[in-house]
Amino acid sequence: MRLVTALSLFGTAANLLYSFYVLIVWFFKSDVAPGWVSLSLQQSGMFFLISLVLLVLGEYILNMASASNEGPLYHVGQEFTSARMTRREKLNIEVVVGGDIKRADVPVVR
């Protein structure tokens, strides 16, 4: 994913530089083909925006992926149903320690 964001960043920079090149050619060269400047600037601007959107989306996906890995080190293993059990007694919580699952001691409230 970092490669995608790096390529998007390169695309934005390259399109920005190409826009400056087109403007320099337009200012200093007298025999430019009609419509070349406007078409080149339009395409460069659109590819700049597309690359910028891809860059932002790539960074957002990386941010969400790293945030999802920071969750709690436990998960609910099983929940039993009974008319007399309270919510706290229903939960069977297991704690993940170094890849091993161990049962947590949950105090029973009566």
N, C-alpha and C positions, 0 to 999 in steps of 0.2 A: 504494500500500500504506500510505503514511503517512496517507492520508485514512481508510482502514479502521480503523487503530489510533486515530486521533483520534475517529472516531465511536464506537468501542468504549469509549474513555475517557469520552466524553460520556454514553454509555448507563449506564456504571457509576455515574458521579456523579449522574445524574438519578434512577436507581433508589434510590440511597442517600438522596437528598433526599426522594424520595417516601415512603420508609419513615419518615423522621422526621416528615413531614407527617401521615401516617396515625396515628402515635403521639400527636402533638400534638392532632389532632382527637379521638382516643379519650379523652385525659385531660381536655380542656376542654369537650367538647360532650356533652350528656346524651342527646340524641335521635338517636343513630347507629343506622343500620339493622342488624338482627342479622346477623352473619356478614360484614359489610363489612370490618371491621378484619382479621380472620384471613385472609380471601380476598385482600385488598389486600396484606398483608404477605407472604403466600405467593407471589403473583405477582411482587411487587417483588423478593423474594429470589431467585427463580428467574431472572428476567431480569438481575439483578445478576450472578449466577454465569455465565450464558451470555455476557454482555458481557465479563466478566473473562477467560473462556476465550478468546474471540475476540481480545481484546487481547494475551494472552500468545502465542497462535498467530501473530498478525500480526507481533509483534516477533521471534519466532523465525524466521519466514520471511525477514524483512528481514536478520536476522543471518546466516542461512545464505547468502542471496544475495550479501551483501557479502563473506563469507568465501570463496565459490567464485570470486570475481573476483581473489583475491589469489594465484592459483596461479603456477607457474613460467612464465617467458617462453620456454619451449621445448616441443616435442612430438616424439615419435618419428615420423619420416616413413615409414620403411620398415625392415624387418628381413629380412635375407637368411639362408638356411640353407645350410650346407655342413658337411661332416665335419671339415674342417681349421680352420675359423674358431673363434676363441674368442668368448665372450659379448661382450667389448668390441669386437671387430671386426665383430660382427653389427649393431650399432646404427648407424643413420644419423640423427644428431641434427641438427635444424634449429633455429636460434635466431630468435625473433620480435623484431625491432627496429623499433619505430614502425610496425607494420603490415606491414613487409616481412619475408619469410622468407629467411634467409641460412644457408648450410651452415656448420656449426661444424667447426673442425679438431679431429678426434678423433685422438689419437696411436694408432698401430697398435702393439700389443704382440705381439712374435713370440717 
